[in-house]
Amino acid sequence: MKKKAGVGRKESSKPCGMIDFNFGNTSYQIDTTRRKVYHRWVEVETAKTFLIMGAFSSSQAPTKKAV
């Protein structure tokens, strides 16, 4: 039985969960699902990842408030 050619999903320019973030005059890509930071698609060292993720988290507007 032949498989029908389905409608392909539209590929986005960035994988799901990836966000561009500027930190210290350098552009980084943050993978929010894996909690990893990349610079030019090379993973950043762990110590710097924590620093950048902290800055990214504090820059985001709070979405929910505790009741």
Buried (B, 14 or more C-beta within 10 A) or exposed (E): EEEEEEEEEEEEEEEEEBEEBEBEEEEBBBBBEEEBBBBEEEEBEEEBBEBBBEBBEEEEEEEEEEE
